Amino acid sequence: MSQHRRKIGARLGLVGYASILRELQKTPATIAQVVEAHCIAENTAGFVLRKMHAVRLIHIGAWRQREARSKGFAAVWHFGAGVDAPYPEAPLLKVGKRANYIACSMVALAELMRTLEVPSTKAELMERSGLNEETIRVFLNHARRIHLVRIADWQPTEGDGYQAALWQLGAGPSPARPKAVSRREIDRHHSAKRSLARKAMSLHRAVLGVAMEAA
């Protein structure tokens, strides 16, 4: 597992969650391995993984014997909403149970990840997750840097002529941003739309007038 070192005590946030998900996407890991790779406390790693498990972003793909056999087995966490592997031995307490309490940030993360299964704009991500534009921007920039998401395509927009990025899960290359449409082309487009609207209104009035005369 590659190293994504953080300052000790630094808050994870969506950026940290994205890094953990990306590492699990590449290589399944135990809590101990997540602690080592991301420089976080064991209780923090356990808390985050359980919440990711609760919103079905990850699952227990296997169990690994701990070095001290008396301590039982450690869950090996896998990326995605799969079926949990059964515990190798009958445990004293229930294991693998999804948490009842789910933090709002984890719910937002789950919405982001599911929305990103198909190409989506920042506006769509904001609407689905309830997060503000700056938070979405920081998350996407980091997720793109670690190859968790990519720009799948560009979508024409009205306004300044620039096209909106369509973001999607994946590590492939992103297409170059198309050249901005000139102000003249934008004005020509709006003029054509207004002309069509006027013609449609004139036709509607003409039909309505004929109908009233016939009545």
Secondary structure, DSSP 8 states (H G I E B T S, - for coil): -------TT---HHHHHHHHHHHHHHS-B-HHHHHHHHT--HHHHHHHHHHHHHTTSEEEEEEEE-SSGGG-EEEEEEESS------SS--SS--S---S---HHHHHHHHHHHHTTS-B-HHHHHHHH---HHHHHHHHHHHHHTTSEEEEEEE--SSSS--EEEEEE--S----------HHHHHHHHHHHHHHHHHHHHHHHHHHHHHHHH-
